[in-house]
């Protein structure tokens, strides 16, 4: 199973999908199990351009496997640690939500499939973060 980040879903649903979105399509067609988080669902839905698009995206995303934080407090502490460790190493992560998504991937021992340089930077500092 792999965790699919917002960056790939946005492209997947766009009129001009990226190569990573094409890779996702191939993975889905090939039967690979995928998952999202609640934050990923929120980020994709909040970018909808109309009520109709919101409904379409919602109907596709809600049935997906949702990975939850494993701990009510420690998951968020560790996400903050990811952000801080990157900052201490001179890397500024643009979204603290990305640190939370990374921590959830780590907790569930799944690779993160993304199209976002912040995850590439994170993985150089956080060896437990596996990227697909």
QUIFENKA-V182447 format. One record per backbone hydrogen bond with DSSP energy under -1.0 kcal/mol. CO is the residue of the C=O (numbers start at 1). NH is the residue of the N-H. E is the energy in kcal/mol with one decimal. If there is no record, write none. Layout:
<<CO	NH	E> <CO	NH	E>>
//
This chain:
<<2	35	-1.9> <3	113	-3.2> <5	8	-1.1> <5	9	-1.8> <6	10	-2.9> <7	11	-1.0> <8	12	-2.8> <9	13	-2.3> <18	22	-1.7> <19	23	-2.2> <20	24	-2.2> <21	25	-2.4> <22	26	-2.2> <23	27	-2.3> <24	28	-2.9> <25	29	-2.7> <26	30	-2.1> <27	32	-2.6> <28	31	-1.3> <33	2	-1.7> <35	4	-2.7> <36	67	-3.2> <37	41	-2.2> <38	42	-2.5> <39	43	-2.8> <40	44	-2.4> <41	45	-2.7> <42	46	-2.8> <45	48	-2.0> <50	54	-2.6> <51	55	-2.4> <52	56	-2.3> <53	57	-2.9> <54	58	-2.8> <55	59	-2.4> <56	60	-1.3> <57	61	-2.8> <58	62	-2.6> <61	64	-1.7> <65	36	-2.5> <73	77	-1.8> <74	78	-2.8> <75	79	-1.9> <76	80	-2.1> <77	81	-2.0> <78	82	-2.2> <79	83	-2.0> <80	84	-2.8> <81	85	-3.3> <82	86	-2.2> <83	87	-2.3> <84	88	-3.1> <85	89	-1.3> <86	91	-3.1> <87	90	-1.9> <96	100	-1.6> <97	101	-2.6> <98	102	-2.5> <99	103	-2.2> <100	104	-2.2> <101	105	-2.1> <102	106	-2.3> <103	107	-2.8> <104	108	-1.9> <105	110	-2.2> <106	109	-1.2> <111	3	-3.0> <112	132	-2.6> <113	5	-2.8> <116	119	-1.3> <117	121	-2.5> <118	122	-2.7> <119	123	-2.4> <122	125	-1.6> <122	126	-3.1> <126	129	-1.8> <130	112	-2.6>>
//
